[in-house]
Amino acid sequence: MSLHIPFDNSYARLPDRFFARQGAAPATAPELLAFNAGLARELGIGFDEDPDALAAAFSGVALPDGAEPLAQAYAGHQFGGFSPKLGDGRALLLGEVLAPNGTRYDIQLKGSGRTPFSRNGDGKAWLGPVLREYVVSEAMHALGVPTTRALAAVATGDSVMRQAMLPGAVLTRVARSHLRIGTFQYFAVRNDIDALRTLTDYAIQRHYPQAKGPTGLLQSVIDAQVKLIPQWMALGFIHGVMNTDNSTISGETIDYGPCAFMDDYHPHKVFSSIDQQGRYAFSNQMHIVIWNLAQLASALVALAPEAEQDAVVEDYTQRIHAMPEALDAEWLRLLGRKVGIADARPEDKAMIDKLLDLMAHDGADFTNTFRALAEGTARDQFTNREAFDEWHAEWQKRTASEEDPQSLMASVNPVYIPRNHRIEQMIEAAVEGDLAPFKRLMKVLATPFTPQDGAEDLTHPPTDDEVVHRTFCGT
């Protein structure tokens, strides 16, 4: 046995218009770069430590028994403009597994070649974005954020053309599913009510069996996303491309293209090279998730009987309009914990906002400031120390009644994040054949809340010549 994946492929049993069956493009010389053995065991995958066999399987050259590769169909709003036909243009769903814990997971190849949804793209991925997604998605998992995960990274031995000829690679991604808001939009815009109903029933059965009909599904997705987006922001994370085709029904983070973690804090920070208007800036992310969920609600309205649609629209509108308050409450809860308050109250918001304002004014490092607050050294993060001292006195008075604010802060404020300049340095080294920086990042980021000997440099913000101003999608 080189590799045994116990496939149980429910999506492949849906009607043909949900996907296009498609094989992977050949890889000239597949080479295994990374394999997540711990995740494989969690999924119930049997494997031998045979890098050639794993490389062949996870490049698409020799698919495992039971795989039914297909490209999923979906639509989506991209930067506010609607595209009625997107779909997996460079990814193939190999199939699904029922893990020993009873949870169903997708296993998907990303960068495996052209599909009927590729449009003018080549369907390939180059090494940089593959390793970025591997590192960042696994870091997000270690940070406790719902996310897709990385099972393997394989170099193909082929080159792909981007700004130049670059080494090709394939990522194997694991997700609770790849159902997106855009999947529902795909059938709604075609007025394919039968398919929309089938998709809704499938999503409920797979993710939210307690949900009652489309309304229950909508509320369940709202609840999941209301938890997710403030978690991103509490870590200084900017997704960079929150299109509806990148918003999952499961509430997982998906598609680490032009994503970034902030170094110096500013609420309007943008990194994505394709976000010219700042639509997906840090502070806009909670507004955008509301907009995205409104698109899901609009798609689901079509499932209501005609005589009931006005009432359903009113109900869905109220649910969407309730999101800002829920998001603000979750944001306050998480930020409260970051400053040592176990159960923040509305009156704590002004104090927390004042700290964020001080950080923005001084360009204080987001991650290091909150961690230093737990360690008693936060004053060093500020240039206007008198203003910080004034805030600090107010904070000490508020947290005096908390049971153990330092321990709480240490448990939620990471020491390490995948900083943009370290990611870029890792990619540059990997292109030259040196995977040591990649492996080091993976090791340190696996335990992000624990200080580690010899890793102090990974806490440092970038020097002026290391600052990453723009991040890029891999297409």
TITI-463293 format. One line per 5 residues: their letters; for each residue x, y, z of C-alpha. Coordinates in nm, 3 decimals, decimal comma. Example, Ala and Ser with C-alpha at 12.3 -4.5 7.8 and 13.67 -1.06 7.14 Angstrom:
BEGIN
as = 1,230/-0,450/0,780 ~ 1,367/-0,106/0,714 $
***
This chain:
BEGIN
mslhi = 0,000/0,000/0,000 ~ 0,156/0,329/-0,109 ~ -0,159/0,535/-0,062 ~ -0,516/0,443/0,028 ~ -0,782/0,712/0,045 $
pfdns = -1,123/0,575/0,154 ~ -1,326/0,781/-0,090 ~ -1,700/0,827/-0,046 ~ -1,794/1,076/-0,316 ~ -2,133/1,232/-0,258 $
yarlp = -2,087/1,541/-0,476 ~ -2,008/1,326/-0,779 ~ -2,354/1,170/-0,740 ~ -2,529/1,504/-0,791 ~ -2,667/1,593/-1,137 $
drffa = -2,412/1,640/-1,414 ~ -2,478/2,013/-1,445 ~ -2,315/2,066/-1,104 ~ -1,969/1,990/-1,243 ~ -1,755/1,879/-1,534 $
rqgaa = -1,568/1,552/-1,508 ~ -1,205/1,621/-1,588 ~ -0,866/1,458/-1,552 ~ -0,550/1,630/-1,437 ~ -0,286/1,761/-1,674 $
patap = 0,032/1,550/-1,692 ~ 0,327/1,652/-1,478 ~ 0,670/1,592/-1,631 ~ 0,867/1,517/-1,315 ~ 0,652/1,531/-1,000 $
ellaf = 0,850/1,582/-0,679 ~ 0,700/1,580/-0,331 ~ 0,779/1,903/-0,148 ~ 0,561/1,856/0,159 ~ 0,316/1,601/0,292 $
nagla = 0,098/1,661/0,597 ~ 0,113/1,317/0,756 ~ -0,075/1,427/1,066 ~ -0,367/1,554/0,861 ~ -0,363/1,238/0,649 $
relgi = -0,403/1,030/0,965 ~ -0,688/1,251/1,084 ~ -0,863/1,183/0,753 ~ -0,815/0,808/0,779 ~ -0,579/0,798/0,481 $
gfded = -0,339/0,504/0,469 ~ 0,005/0,577/0,328 ~ 0,363/0,457/0,312 ~ 0,655/0,698/0,331 ~ 0,713/0,671/-0,045 $
pdala = 0,770/1,025/-0,178 ~ 0,754/0,917/-0,543 ~ 0,415/0,749/-0,499 ~ 0,281/1,046/-0,303 ~ 0,412/1,288/-0,565 $
aafsg = 0,246/1,090/-0,843 ~ -0,087/1,078/-0,659 ~ -0,096/1,442/-0,551 ~ 0,018/1,580/-0,885 ~ -0,264/1,396/-1,063 $
valpd = -0,027/1,167/-1,254 ~ -0,151/0,849/-1,085 ~ -0,480/0,917/-0,912 ~ -0,566/0,699/-0,611 ~ -0,828/0,429/-0,651 $
gaepl = -1,177/0,564/-0,601 ~ -1,100/0,920/-0,712 ~ -1,362/1,078/-0,939 ~ -1,198/1,403/-1,050 ~ -1,432/1,685/-1,139 $
aqaya = -1,438/2,064/-1,165 ~ -1,722/2,224/-0,974 ~ -1,950/2,483/-1,133 ~ -2,022/2,812/-0,960 ~ -2,077/3,181/-1,029 $
ghqfg = -1,979/3,481/-0,820 ~ -1,953/3,850/-0,758 ~ -1,591/3,949/-0,810 ~ -1,516/4,295/-0,668 ~ -1,888/4,366/-0,692 $
gfspk = -1,930/4,263/-1,057 ~ -2,129/3,949/-1,125 ~ -1,986/3,665/-1,336 ~ -2,254/3,404/-1,409 ~ -2,002/3,131/-1,493 $
lgdgr = -1,679/3,086/-1,303 ~ -1,619/2,735/-1,167 ~ -1,297/2,551/-1,089 ~ -1,064/2,687/-1,351 ~ -0,752/2,529/-1,205 $
alllg = -0,877/2,281/-0,948 ~ -1,018/1,930/-0,940 ~ -1,220/1,773/-0,663 ~ -1,075/1,422/-0,636 ~ -1,347/1,309/-0,400 $
evlap = -1,444/1,300/-0,036 ~ -1,358/1,103/0,273 ~ -1,550/1,036/0,591 ~ -1,288/1,089/0,859 ~ -1,279/0,871/1,169 $
ngtry = -1,442/1,159/1,360 ~ -1,745/1,133/1,130 ~ -1,683/1,458/0,942 ~ -1,689/1,459/0,563 ~ -1,400/1,631/0,385 $
diqlk = -1,320/1,720/0,024 ~ -0,980/1,642/-0,121 ~ -0,896/1,877/-0,406 ~ -0,600/1,933/-0,637 ~ -0,527/2,300/-0,702 $
gsgrt = -0,313/2,388/-1,003 ~ -0,383/2,063/-1,188 ~ -0,450/2,209/-1,535 ~ -0,721/2,347/-1,757 ~ -1,088/2,268/-1,711 $
pfsrn = -1,400/2,378/-1,901 ~ -1,415/2,672/-1,654 ~ -1,060/2,798/-1,715 ~ -1,159/3,066/-1,965 ~ -0,826/3,209/-2,082 $
gdgka = -0,621/3,065/-1,796 ~ -0,377/2,777/-1,810 ~ -0,521/2,604/-1,504 ~ -0,175/2,577/-1,351 ~ -0,022/2,709/-1,030 $
wlgpv = 0,333/2,812/-0,969 ~ 0,539/2,725/-0,664 ~ 0,500/3,055/-0,475 ~ 0,122/3,059/-0,423 ~ 0,121/2,685/-0,349 $
lreyv = 0,370/2,721/-0,065 ~ 0,202/3,041/0,057 ~ -0,133/2,866/0,086 ~ 0,030/2,565/0,250 ~ 0,197/2,780/0,516 $
vseam = -0,086/3,026/0,577 ~ -0,371/2,775/0,584 ~ -0,187/2,551/0,830 ~ -0,095/2,857/1,038 ~ -0,460/2,961/1,046 $
halgv = -0,554/2,613/1,165 ~ -0,296/2,635/1,444 ~ -0,436/2,977/1,536 ~ -0,780/2,821/1,580 ~ -0,947/2,972/1,273 $
pttra = -1,182/2,755/1,063 ~ -0,995/2,700/0,738 ~ -0,918/2,475/0,448 ~ -0,598/2,283/0,507 ~ -0,299/2,162/0,308 $
laava = -0,237/1,792/0,261 ~ 0,047/1,800/0,008 ~ 0,255/2,021/-0,217 ~ 0,416/1,877/-0,529 ~ 0,650/2,038/-0,781 $
tgdsv = 0,545/1,933/-1,132 ~ 0,880/1,967/-1,308 ~ 0,711/2,200/-1,558 ~ 0,725/2,576/-1,591 ~ 0,431/2,814/-1,600 $
mrqam = 0,425/3,163/-1,744 ~ 0,333/3,449/-1,513 ~ 0,552/3,759/-1,506 ~ 0,824/3,516/-1,613 ~ 0,868/3,141/-1,647 $
lpgav = 0,824/3,000/-1,298 ~ 0,834/2,649/-1,149 ~ 0,495/2,477/-1,152 ~ 0,338/2,308/-0,851 ~ 0,012/2,151/-0,729 $
ltrva = -0,146/2,193/-0,386 ~ -0,372/1,929/-0,235 ~ -0,635/2,112/-0,036 ~ -0,872/1,969/0,224 ~ -1,204/2,134/0,311 $
rshlr = -1,528/2,043/0,481 ~ -1,665/2,124/0,137 ~ -1,605/2,361/-0,151 ~ -1,966/2,483/-0,158 ~ -1,967/2,859/-0,198 $
igtfq = -2,224/3,136/-0,207 ~ -2,137/3,144/-0,576 ~ -2,251/2,782/-0,614 ~ -2,604/2,890/-0,520 ~ -2,580/3,196/-0,744 $
yfavr = -2,485/2,973/-1,038 ~ -2,821/2,797/-1,034 ~ -3,027/3,095/-0,920 ~ -2,917/3,311/-1,213 ~ -3,017/3,027/-1,450 $
ndida = -3,353/2,996/-1,276 ~ -3,271/2,628/-1,232 ~ -3,495/2,579/-0,932 ~ -3,463/2,201/-0,927 ~ -3,083/2,224/-0,907 $
lrtlt = -3,102/2,504/-0,650 ~ -3,330/2,292/-0,432 ~ -3,103/1,988/-0,473 ~ -2,802/2,198/-0,376 ~ -2,980/2,342/-0,073 $
dyaiq = -3,087/1,999/0,049 ~ -2,733/1,871/-0,004 ~ -2,578/2,164/0,186 ~ -2,817/2,118/0,477 ~ -2,755/1,745/0,499 $
rhypq = -2,380/1,788/0,476 ~ -2,324/2,089/0,698 ~ -2,630/2,186/0,899 ~ -2,860/1,887/0,948 ~ -3,043/2,079/1,223 $
akgpt = -3,141/2,353/0,976 ~ -3,501/2,364/0,859 ~ -3,518/2,442/0,489 ~ -3,359/2,733/0,303 ~ -3,428/2,976/0,587 $
gllqs = -3,249/2,752/0,835 ~ -2,957/2,715/0,594 ~ -2,930/3,092/0,548 ~ -2,926/3,154/0,923 ~ -2,670/2,878/0,979 $
vidaq = -2,435/3,028/0,720 ~ -2,487/3,375/0,867 ~ -2,397/3,243/1,212 ~ -2,084/3,070/1,079 ~ -1,960/3,377/0,892 $
vklip = -2,038/3,606/1,186 ~ -1,794/3,394/1,388 ~ -1,532/3,369/1,113 ~ -1,467/3,725/0,996 ~ -1,402/3,876/1,340 $
qwmal = -1,158/3,590/1,401 ~ -0,963/3,700/1,094 ~ -0,961/4,058/1,206 ~ -0,861/3,977/1,563 ~ -0,540/3,835/1,413 $
gfihg = -0,481/4,128/1,178 ~ -0,563/3,908/0,877 ~ -0,679/4,053/0,547 ~ -0,827/3,801/0,305 ~ -0,781/4,028/0,006 $
vmntd = -1,040/3,876/-0,227 ~ -1,372/3,826/-0,047 ~ -1,570/3,754/-0,361 ~ -1,886/3,546/-0,324 ~ -1,709/3,257/-0,496 $
nstis = -1,456/3,270/-0,209 ~ -1,719/3,268/0,067 ~ -1,794/2,918/0,190 ~ -2,119/2,776/0,317 ~ -1,923/2,587/0,583 $
getid = -1,773/2,901/0,738 ~ -1,417/2,803/0,651 ~ -1,149/3,038/0,522 ~ -1,077/2,951/0,160 ~ -0,842/3,075/-0,115 $
ygpca = -0,524/3,230/0,021 ~ -0,436/3,431/-0,287 ~ -0,347/3,795/-0,216 ~ -0,397/3,754/0,158 ~ -0,177/3,915/0,422 $
fmddy = -0,130/3,967/0,794 ~ -0,080/4,328/0,896 ~ 0,245/4,438/1,052 ~ 0,182/4,802/1,147 ~ -0,185/4,851/1,221 $
hphkv = -0,414/5,066/1,013 ~ -0,786/4,998/0,970 ~ -0,783/5,079/0,598 ~ -0,486/4,859/0,513 ~ -0,497/4,693/0,169 $
fssid = -0,241/4,452/0,026 ~ -0,406/4,283/-0,271 ~ -0,266/4,405/-0,602 ~ -0,606/4,354/-0,767 ~ -0,806/4,547/-0,504 $
qqgry = -0,756/4,887/-0,658 ~ -1,044/5,056/-0,474 ~ -0,988/4,902/-0,131 ~ -1,314/4,708/-0,139 ~ -1,162/4,434/0,075 $
afsnq = -0,954/4,651/0,307 ~ -0,910/4,530/0,664 ~ -1,190/4,740/0,812 ~ -1,430/4,661/0,526 ~ -1,433/4,287/0,580 $
mhivi = -1,731/4,286/0,815 ~ -1,927/4,504/0,573 ~ -1,844/4,275/0,282 ~ -1,955/3,958/0,456 ~ -2,295/4,120/0,509 $
wnlaq = -2,310/4,205/0,139 ~ -2,208/3,851/0,047 ~ -2,472/3,693/0,267 ~ -2,731/3,920/0,109 ~ -2,641/3,758/-0,224 $
lasal = -2,699/3,413/-0,075 ~ -3,033/3,530/0,060 ~ -3,127/3,662/-0,282 ~ -3,047/3,326/-0,439 ~ -3,247/3,129/-0,183 $
valap = -3,559/3,344/-0,218 ~ -3,635/3,164/-0,544 ~ -3,710/2,845/-0,347 ~ -4,008/3,001/-0,171 ~ -4,356/2,951/-0,322 $
eaeqd = -4,457/3,255/-0,522 ~ -4,736/3,346/-0,280 ~ -4,486/3,350/0,009 ~ -4,196/3,530/-0,155 ~ -4,276/3,877/-0,020 $
avved = -4,284/3,742/0,335 ~ -3,961/3,548/0,276 ~ -3,789/3,858/0,139 ~ -3,892/4,051/0,448 ~ -3,770/3,773/0,677 $
ytqri = -3,436/3,739/0,498 ~ -3,391/4,115/0,497 ~ -3,433/4,124/0,874 ~ -3,178/3,846/0,914 ~ -2,924/4,032/0,701 $
hampe = -2,994/4,358/0,881 ~ -2,924/4,183/1,213 ~ -2,572/4,095/1,104 ~ -2,396/4,424/1,190 ~ -2,498/4,403/1,554 $
aldae = -2,394/4,036/1,572 ~ -2,059/4,108/1,406 ~ -1,991/4,403/1,634 ~ -2,071/4,191/1,939 ~ -1,833/3,916/1,828 $
wlrll = -1,560/4,169/1,745 ~ -1,601/4,324/2,092 ~ -1,587/3,980/2,254 ~ -1,265/3,885/2,075 ~ -1,094/4,220/2,123 $
grkvg = -1,195/4,217/2,486 ~ -1,016/3,886/2,532 ~ -0,711/4,025/2,352 ~ -0,684/4,295/2,620 ~ -0,753/4,052/2,906 $
iadar = -1,129/4,097/2,955 ~ -1,301/3,761/2,961 ~ -1,649/3,900/2,897 ~ -1,631/4,248/2,747 ~ -1,926/4,480/2,801 $
pedka = -2,050/4,749/2,560 ~ -1,893/5,017/2,778 ~ -1,551/4,855/2,716 ~ -1,567/4,940/2,347 ~ -1,445/5,298/2,391 $
midkl = -1,131/5,182/2,574 ~ -1,055/4,917/2,309 ~ -1,116/5,164/2,026 ~ -0,881/5,411/2,194 ~ -0,603/5,151/2,192 $
ldlma = -0,662/5,079/1,824 ~ -0,654/5,452/1,749 ~ -0,321/5,485/1,931 ~ -0,184/5,188/1,737 ~ -0,296/5,335/1,405 $
hdgad = -0,150/5,676/1,488 ~ 0,188/5,531/1,589 ~ 0,200/5,252/1,330 ~ 0,233/4,999/1,611 ~ 0,275/4,637/1,513 $
ftntf = -0,062/4,463/1,548 ~ 0,057/4,123/1,665 ~ 0,344/4,239/1,882 ~ 0,143/4,510/2,058 ~ -0,122/4,274/2,186 $
ralae = 0,134/4,011/2,280 ~ 0,344/4,272/2,459 ~ 0,039/4,383/2,654 ~ 0,026/4,032/2,799 ~ 0,397/4,046/2,880 $
gtard = 0,397/4,394/3,030 ~ 0,611/4,557/2,760 ~ 0,349/4,716/2,535 ~ 0,478/5,071/2,605 ~ 0,780/4,993/2,388 $
qftnr = 0,554/4,956/2,084 ~ 0,454/5,325/2,090 ~ 0,626/5,651/2,013 ~ 0,360/5,861/2,190 ~ 0,420/5,697/2,523 $
eafde = 0,240/5,957/2,729 ~ -0,081/5,880/2,542 ~ -0,020/5,509/2,592 ~ 0,045/5,560/2,963 ~ -0,289/5,737/2,997 $
whaew = -0,464/5,450/2,821 ~ -0,270/5,193/3,021 ~ -0,387/5,343/3,351 ~ -0,747/5,315/3,235 ~ -0,686/4,958/3,120 $
qkrta = -0,527/4,855/3,450 ~ -0,824/4,992/3,640 ~ -1,065/4,795/3,416 ~ -0,875/4,467/3,430 ~ -0,808/4,476/3,804 $
seedp = -1,128/4,281/3,859 ~ -1,045/4,017/3,596 ~ -0,931/3,681/3,730 ~ -0,611/3,634/3,524 ~ -0,589/3,879/3,235 $
qslma = -0,226/3,797/3,150 ~ -0,297/3,427/3,100 ~ -0,606/3,506/2,894 ~ -0,410/3,744/2,671 ~ -0,125/3,496/2,628 $
svnpv = -0,376/3,230/2,517 ~ -0,533/3,442/2,241 ~ -0,251/3,669/2,124 ~ 0,001/3,477/1,913 ~ 0,374/3,521/1,930 $
yiprn = 0,411/3,421/1,565 ~ 0,213/3,485/1,250 ~ 0,314/3,415/0,889 ~ 0,452/3,761/0,823 ~ 0,445/3,875/0,464 $
hrieq = 0,818/3,937/0,430 ~ 0,898/3,594/0,571 ~ 0,658/3,435/0,325 ~ 0,828/3,617/0,038 ~ 1,172/3,516/0,160 $
mieaa = 1,054/3,156/0,190 ~ 0,923/3,159/-0,166 ~ 1,242/3,312/-0,304 ~ 1,446/3,041/-0,136 ~ 1,216/2,762/-0,256 $
vegdl = 1,242/2,880/-0,616 ~ 1,618/2,830/-0,579 ~ 1,561/2,480/-0,441 ~ 1,603/2,565/-0,072 ~ 1,306/2,444/0,136 $
apfkr = 1,469/2,512/0,474 ~ 1,284/2,844/0,532 ~ 0,954/2,674/0,441 ~ 1,018/2,392/0,686 ~ 1,123/2,634/0,957 $
lmkvl = 0,807/2,840/0,917 ~ 0,594/2,528/0,929 ~ 0,762/2,413/1,252 ~ 0,738/2,746/1,434 ~ 0,386/2,833/1,318 $
atpft = 0,252/2,498/1,435 ~ 0,260/2,633/1,793 ~ 0,203/3,007/1,743 ~ 0,118/3,095/2,104 ~ 0,437/2,951/2,256 $
pqdga = 0,772/3,137/2,250 ~ 1,037/2,917/2,092 ~ 1,413/2,933/2,135 ~ 1,589/3,053/1,823 ~ 1,275/3,191/1,659 $
edlth = 1,291/3,546/1,791 ~ 1,361/3,682/1,443 ~ 1,021/3,557/1,324 ~ 0,853/3,804/1,559 ~ 1,029/4,103/1,407 $
pptdd = 0,839/4,339/1,177 ~ 1,003/4,396/0,839 ~ 1,280/4,645/0,793 ~ 1,214/4,922/0,543 ~ 1,363/4,721/0,259 $
evvhr = 1,168/4,407/0,358 ~ 0,820/4,561/0,362 ~ 0,573/4,385/0,133 ~ 0,340/4,650/-0,008 ~ 0,140/4,429/-0,245 $
tfcgt = 0,041/4,065/-0,250 ~ -0,061/3,880/-0,563 ~ -0,300/3,613/-0,678 ~ -0,132/3,309/-0,835 ~ -0,328/3,315/-1,161 $
***
